[in-house]
């Protein structure tokens, strides 16, 4: 599907997602996070288990996210709206594969290795993605249901 390839290529060029979660009382919270993606459009990030969004995920795995570059022209607005389920990556081999790619994408210095090893690796498995691109036409949208 052409839209999948467009989304996959866009994910590779960006660094930060805004993750939206809700707490146990239903209050929303958003957090900017460095991420990497895989070929299935899953997103991965590192976080402390005591951060607000991590605590929210423990209570409610349903999340939304958005990824977009900073622009100043309305015709340059493009990005993703994402809905899905997030959780901890528990498979140690998969974690190491993702962490290797994470370190490479962000060129992290070795002195961060201890912090990375203590962090929890989370994944967002999208169920719905909307691609927006005003460069195609004002309000252009394409959706992918996974």
C-alpha positions, 0 to 999 in steps of 0.5 A: 500500500502506497500510504504505508510506504509514505508513513514508513518513510516519514517515521524514519525522518522524524525523532519525536512523538507526542504521546497522549495518555490518560490517568486513572481519573480520566485526565489527559497528559501528553509527553514528547518522547524520542522514538524509533519505528519498525517495518510494521509501523510500531513505535518504541521509546524508553522511559522511566517506570515512574514517569506520569505517562508510564504510570498512566500506561499501567492503568490504561494501554489505549493511547494516541500519538502525533508526529510532525515536523515544526513548520511555519507555512500552512502548506508545509503541515504534514504528519501523523495522528495515531491510535493504538495500544502501548505496553512494555517490551518484555522479550529481551532479544527484541529489546536488545535489537530495538535498543541497538537501533535506538542508539544508532538513530540518536547517536547517544554517547556511551555515558548514557548506557547505564540510564538506557539499561535502567529504562523501560522499553515501551511499544505502541502498536497502532490500530489506526493511522491518519497521514495529513499532508497540506502539500498535497492539498489543504486538509489532505488525509489518508488513513490506514487501519491495522 
